[in-house]
Amino acid sequence: MKVRGINLDSQMRCAHYHGASDIVAIKMKCCGLYYACKDCHAELADHEIEVWPESQWNQQAILCGACKTELTIQQYVQDEWCCPVCHERFNPGCRNHYHFYFEVPPVIGPRSD
């Protein structure tokens, strides 16, 4: 699975997000391509990000950088900050960026803490 990004490592950490748990790539609704993050998309794509509507959260659009499993958006936003297949930890701070990628119901929107 090809992932686009700036200075990617083998688990899809990029120049913008490179902490131990920053191991998720997101398939962009606008172009159907995986990017490490919104900032990589902004630097490399020639268009704006389009958010995934909640009605399409059954689409596989999340890639675990550890085991390379594709997850649905629903699996990703409902999980306990880890891959349901390999159990590697995901960054819980990513929740604060959901609105850049997904139509976000208020219950899981960006946290103010």
N, CA, C and O of each residue as an XYZ file, in Angstrom:
452
protein
N       0.846     -1.167      0.000
C       0.000      0.000      0.000
C       0.896      1.236      0.000
O       1.716      1.412      0.901
N       0.744      2.067     -0.982
C       1.567      3.271     -1.079
C       0.977      4.378     -0.207
O      -0.216      4.673     -0.268
N       1.840      4.977      0.598
C       1.459      6.107      1.445
C       2.329      7.290      1.057
O       3.543      7.160      0.899
N       1.700      8.434      0.907
C       2.430      9.651      0.566
C       2.693     10.453      1.834
O       1.871     10.488      2.750
N       3.853     11.095      1.866
C       4.181     11.911      3.020
C       5.604     12.434      2.920
O       6.365     12.041      2.036
N       5.948     13.319      3.832
C       7.268     13.937      3.879
C       8.129     13.167      4.889
O       7.767     13.050      6.060
N       9.260     12.649      4.429
C      10.203     11.909      5.286
C       9.545     10.768      6.050
O       9.701     10.660      7.266
N       8.813      9.918      5.344
C       8.125      8.789      5.973
C       9.105      7.740      6.474
O      10.130      7.477      5.846
N       8.771      7.142      7.624
C       9.519      5.963      8.055
C       8.682      4.728      7.722
O       7.628      4.848      7.097
N       9.129      3.571      8.124
C       8.464      2.323      7.742
C       7.091      2.146      8.391
O       6.310      1.306      7.944
N       6.777      2.931      9.449
C       5.473      2.834     10.090
C       4.603      4.068      9.821
O       3.621      4.307     10.524
N       4.966      4.835      8.816
C       4.208      5.972      8.311
C       4.236      7.204      9.202
O       3.344      8.049      9.120
N       5.241      7.314     10.043
C       5.468      8.575     10.741
C       6.073      9.530      9.715
O       6.804      9.113      8.817
N       5.759     10.809      9.862
C       6.233     11.772      8.877
C       6.975     12.926      9.552
O       7.176     12.919     10.767
N       7.367     13.888      8.774
C       8.084     15.050      9.295
C       7.228     15.849     10.276
O       7.764     16.522     11.157
N       5.914     15.782     10.133
C       5.014     16.569     10.974
C       4.619     15.857     12.260
O       4.503     16.487     13.311
N       4.413     14.548     12.180
C       3.975     13.733     13.319
C       4.865     12.500     13.373
O       4.750     11.607     12.534
N       5.739     12.455     14.347
C       6.732     11.374     14.371
C       6.952     10.803     15.767
O       8.035     10.310     16.084
N       5.919     10.874     16.592
C       5.979     10.242     17.905
C       5.811      8.735     17.776
O       5.433      8.231     16.719
N       6.090      8.033     18.842
C       6.028      6.564     18.833
C       4.664      6.030     18.391
O       4.595      4.994     17.729
N       3.574      6.727     18.749
C       2.237      6.231     18.423
C       1.621      6.884     17.178
O       0.445      6.663     16.890
N       2.386      7.670     16.449
C       1.898      8.304     15.213
C       2.060      7.336     14.037
O       2.868      7.562     13.137
N       1.278      6.259     14.065
C       1.462      5.181     13.088
C       0.203      4.917     12.273
O      -0.115      3.766     11.975
N      -0.510      5.973     11.914
C      -1.732      5.834     11.130
C      -1.612      6.683      9.873
O      -1.166      7.829      9.925
N      -2.013      6.114      8.749
C      -2.156      6.887      7.513
C      -3.650      6.917      7.183
O      -4.393      5.997      7.525
N      -4.070      7.984      6.517
C      -5.483      8.181      6.229
C      -5.687      8.317      4.726
O      -5.022      9.110      4.060
N      -6.631      7.519      4.204
C      -7.003      7.647      2.793
C      -7.874      8.887      2.667
O      -8.924      8.987      3.302
N      -7.440      9.811      1.861
C      -8.179     11.061      1.705
C      -9.396     10.848      0.809
O      -9.298     10.255     -0.265
N     -10.521     11.334      1.262
C     -11.781     11.227      0.510
C     -11.654     11.903     -0.850
O     -12.197     11.416     -1.842
N     -10.941     13.016     -0.898
C     -10.845     13.827     -2.110
C     -10.130     13.124     -3.252
O     -10.490     13.321     -4.412
N      -9.128     12.313     -2.954
C      -8.319     11.725     -4.028
C      -8.155     10.207     -3.916
O      -7.611      9.579     -4.825
N      -8.616      9.614     -2.821
C      -8.518      8.176     -2.653
C      -7.103      7.673     -2.405
O      -6.825      6.486     -2.580
N      -6.211      8.565     -2.000
C      -4.815      8.211     -1.755
C      -4.505      8.320     -0.270
O      -5.029      9.189      0.428
N      -3.643      7.424      0.202
C      -3.219      7.467      1.597
C      -2.136      8.521      1.796
O      -1.183      8.613      1.022
N      -2.305      9.312      2.852
C      -1.311     10.299      3.274
C      -1.038     10.094      4.755
O      -1.908      9.642      5.499
N       0.167     10.426      5.174
C       0.531     10.302      6.580
C      -0.238     11.297      7.442
O      -0.570     10.993      8.588
N      -0.522     12.473      6.909
C      -1.248     13.483      7.688
C      -1.773     14.582      6.769
O      -1.466     14.626      5.578
N      -2.564     15.455      7.352
C      -3.145     16.580      6.614
C      -2.080     17.531      6.094
O      -2.229     18.108      5.016
N      -0.995     17.696      6.864
C       0.062     18.611      6.444
C       0.845     18.052      5.257
O       1.238     18.799      4.361
N       1.067     16.745      5.253
C       1.704     16.122      4.083
C       0.815     16.296      2.856
O       1.308     16.595      1.768
N      -0.496     16.109      3.028
C      -1.427     16.298      1.918
C      -1.351     17.737      1.413
O      -1.323     17.968      0.204
N      -1.318     18.698      2.322
C      -1.256     20.112      1.932
C       0.007     20.410      1.129
O      -0.029     21.210      0.194
N       1.118     19.777      1.484
C       2.381     20.025      0.794
C       2.501     19.290     -0.537
O       3.152     19.776     -1.462
N       1.870     18.119     -0.633
C       2.095     17.274     -1.805
C       0.945     17.232     -2.809
O       1.167     16.950     -3.987
N      -0.262     17.505     -2.367
C      -1.421     17.435     -3.273
C      -1.727     18.815     -3.845
O      -1.302     19.837     -3.307
N      -2.463     18.821     -4.930
C      -2.808     20.085     -5.586
C      -4.264     20.462     -5.361
O      -4.872     21.142     -6.189
N      -4.826     20.015     -4.229
C      -6.229     20.271     -3.924
C      -6.441     20.230     -2.406
O      -5.569     19.796     -1.653
N      -7.594     20.682     -1.987
C      -7.958     20.709     -0.568
C      -8.460     19.336     -0.124
O      -8.938     18.543     -0.935
N      -8.345     19.072      1.167
C      -8.893     17.846      1.748
C     -10.413     17.931      1.746
O     -11.000     18.975      2.031
N     -11.022     16.817      1.421
C     -12.474     16.674      1.508
C     -12.748     15.702      2.650
O     -12.125     14.642      2.714
N     -13.660     16.038      3.544
C     -13.921     15.163      4.693
C     -14.831     13.999      4.318
O     -15.685     14.115      3.439
N     -14.628     12.876      5.004
C     -15.482     11.706      4.832
C     -16.792     11.952      5.563
O     -16.773     12.214      6.765
N     -17.942     11.877      4.872
C     -19.222     12.018      5.571
C     -19.449     10.808      6.491
O     -18.995      9.702      6.201
N     -20.143     11.035      7.580
C     -20.392      9.954      8.530
C     -21.077      8.758      7.865
O     -20.880      7.619      8.287
N     -21.873      9.010      6.838
C     -22.571      7.927      6.128
C     -21.602      6.994      5.403
O     -22.006      5.916      4.966
N     -20.332      7.385      5.265
C     -19.341      6.549      4.582
C     -18.250      6.032      5.524
O     -17.190      5.603      5.068
N     -18.501      6.071      6.812
C     -17.508      5.601      7.773
C     -17.311      4.093      7.734
O     -16.472      3.566      8.465
N     -18.067      3.387      6.897
C     -17.842      1.951      6.717
C     -16.750      1.676      5.686
O     -16.409      0.519      5.435
N     -16.205      2.724      5.095
C     -15.138      2.592      4.099
C     -13.793      2.333      4.788
O     -13.504      2.907      5.838
N     -12.981      1.469      4.188
C     -11.628      1.275      4.687
C     -10.809      2.488      4.273
O     -10.559      2.706      3.088
N     -10.393      3.275      5.258
C      -9.690      4.516      4.957
C      -8.600      4.826      5.979
O      -8.049      5.927      5.991
N      -8.291      3.856      6.833
C      -7.254      4.013      7.847
C      -6.279      2.860      7.682
O      -6.687      1.706      7.549
N      -5.004      3.171      7.691
C      -3.979      2.144      7.533
C      -3.094      2.138      8.773
O      -2.497      3.155      9.125
N      -3.016      0.988      9.429
C      -2.142      0.845     10.593
C      -0.703      0.741     10.099
O      -0.387     -0.109      9.266
N       0.147      1.591     10.604
C       1.548      1.588     10.186
C       2.330      0.406     10.712
O       3.379      0.068     10.164
N       1.845     -0.228     11.762
C       2.557     -1.369     12.340
C       2.306     -2.653     11.560
O       3.252     -3.329     11.158
N       1.030     -2.996     11.342
C       0.715     -4.276     10.683
C       0.181     -4.113      9.264
O      -0.041     -5.103      8.568
N      -0.026     -2.866      8.828
C      -0.498     -2.541      7.475
C      -1.929     -3.005      7.207
O      -2.313     -3.193      6.053
N      -2.710     -3.186      8.254
C      -4.114     -3.539      8.104
C      -4.925     -2.291      7.789
O      -4.718     -1.236      8.389
N      -5.855     -2.420      6.835
C      -6.775     -1.333      6.537
C      -7.983     -1.462      7.457
O      -8.586     -2.529      7.574
N      -8.319     -0.359      8.101
C      -9.457     -0.314      9.006
C     -10.515      0.612      8.435
O     -10.214      1.514      7.653
N     -11.753      0.379      8.836
C     -12.784      1.337      8.467
C     -12.646      2.559      9.376
O     -12.032      2.490     10.441
N     -13.214      3.650      8.949
C     -13.200      4.850      9.780
C     -13.920      4.568     11.090
O     -13.482      5.004     12.155
N     -15.023      3.841     11.008
C     -15.792      3.488     12.202
C     -14.929      2.713     13.200
O     -14.949      3.011     14.394
N     -14.175      1.723     12.723
C     -13.285      0.969     13.610
C     -12.275      1.899     14.275
O     -12.009      1.789     15.471
N     -11.730      2.794     13.505
C     -10.697      3.691     14.014
C     -11.223      4.636     15.087
O     -10.600      4.782     16.138
N     -12.358      5.277     14.839
C     -12.851      6.263     15.797
C     -13.477      5.621     17.035
O     -13.616      6.285     18.062
N     -13.853      4.352     16.959
C     -14.456      3.688     18.108
C     -13.463      2.852     18.903
O     -13.804      2.367     19.982
N     -12.267      2.672     18.409
C     -11.311      1.812     19.088
C     -10.704      2.521     20.294
O     -10.828      3.737     20.440
N     -10.071      1.775     21.124
C      -9.432      2.297     22.332
C      -7.976      2.687     22.062
O      -7.076      2.292     22.803
N      -7.753      3.453     21.013
C      -6.436      3.987     20.680
C      -5.403      2.912     20.380
O      -4.221      3.052     20.693
N      -5.884      1.832     19.763
C      -4.936      0.826     19.300
C      -5.540      0.088     18.119
O      -6.752      0.107     17.906
N      -4.680     -0.554     17.366
C      -5.131     -1.342     16.220
C      -5.857     -2.582     16.741
O      -5.335     -3.271     17.618
N      -7.046     -2.878     16.221
C      -7.769     -4.065     16.677
C      -7.118     -5.372     16.220
O      -7.482     -6.444     16.703
N      -6.165     -5.293     15.299
C      -5.501     -6.496     14.796
C      -4.195     -6.764     15.541
O      -4.013     -7.844     16.104
N      -3.284     -5.785     15.547
C      -1.959     -6.009     16.151
C      -1.819     -5.390     17.542
O      -0.846     -5.653     18.249
N      -2.792     -4.569     17.931
C      -2.843     -3.934     19.258
C      -1.751     -2.909     19.516
O      -1.503     -2.552     20.668
N      -1.093     -2.427     18.464
C      -0.139     -1.319     18.634
C      -0.925     -0.058     18.975
O      -2.041      0.135     18.494
N      -0.351      0.778     19.788
C      -1.020      1.994     20.249
C      -1.046      3.072     19.158
O      -0.068      3.277     18.439
N      -2.196      3.754     19.059
C      -2.347      4.926     18.214
C      -2.311      6.160     19.118
O      -2.576      6.067     20.316
N      -1.987      7.290     18.549
C      -1.902      8.536     19.305
C      -3.309      9.041     19.633
O      -4.058      9.390     18.720
N      -3.687      9.087     20.921
C      -5.027      9.582     21.261
C      -5.217     11.061     20.917
O      -6.353     11.518     20.790
N      -4.133     11.809     20.766
C      -4.223     13.209     20.376
C      -4.746     13.403     18.970
O      -5.176     14.501     18.616
N      -4.718     12.356     18.163
C      -5.245     12.455     16.796
C      -6.727     12.807     16.801
O      -7.242     13.357     15.828
N      -7.406     12.493     17.888
C      -8.829     12.823     18.004
C      -9.052     14.327     17.767
O     -10.090     14.726     17.239
N      -8.097     15.137     18.149
C      -8.223     16.583     17.979
C      -8.154     17.014     16.517
O      -8.429     18.171     16.198
N      -7.791     16.095     15.632
C      -7.681     16.412     14.204
C      -8.757     15.728     13.366
O      -8.771     15.893     12.147
N      -9.648     14.975     13.975
C     -10.678     14.260     13.215
C     -11.422     15.178     12.257
O     -11.719     14.784     11.129
N     -11.726     16.398     12.691
C     -12.544     17.292     11.870
C     -11.864     17.666     10.550
O     -12.533     18.146      9.635
N     -10.562     17.458     10.433
C      -9.883     17.707      9.158
C     -10.170     16.596      8.150
O     -10.087     16.815      6.941
N     -10.509     15.404      8.646
C     -10.658     14.224      7.798
C     -12.086     13.679      7.733
O     -12.515     13.166      6.700
N     -12.814     13.795      8.841
C     -14.117     13.142      8.979
C     -15.185     14.146      9.398
O     -14.920     15.089     10.145
N     -16.398     13.919      8.898
C     -17.546     14.661      9.411
C     -17.729     14.192     10.855
O     -18.007     13.018     11.099
N     -17.574     15.100     11.797
C     -17.484     14.696     13.195
C     -18.749     15.034     13.969
O     -19.124     16.200     14.095
N     -19.402     13.992     14.485
C     -20.521     14.249     15.391
C     -19.988     14.908     16.667
O     -18.856     14.624     17.059
N     -20.742     15.756     17.315
C     -20.248     16.471     18.492
C     -19.695     15.563     19.591
O     -18.796     15.974     20.324
N     -20.204     14.352     19.723
C     -19.783     13.468     20.803
C     -18.318     13.041     20.693
O     -17.710     12.710     21.711
N     -17.724     13.039     19.477
C     -16.314     12.646     19.347
C     -15.459     13.768     18.756
O     -14.348     13.530     18.283
N     -15.978     14.966     18.790
C     -15.264     16.105     18.218
C     -14.006     16.452     18.992
O     -13.674     15.798     19.981
N     -13.309     17.482     18.539
C     -12.067     17.910     19.195
C     -12.296     18.210     20.676
O     -13.297     18.819     21.055
N     -11.367     17.778     21.485
C     -11.441     18.028     22.914
C     -10.787     19.355     23.237
O      -9.860     19.789     22.554
N     -11.274     19.987     24.273
C     -10.730     21.290     24.647
C      -9.648     21.178     25.712
O      -9.103     22.202     26.126
N      -9.316     19.980     26.169
C      -8.312     19.857     27.236
C      -6.962     19.797     26.707
O      -6.003     19.694     27.472
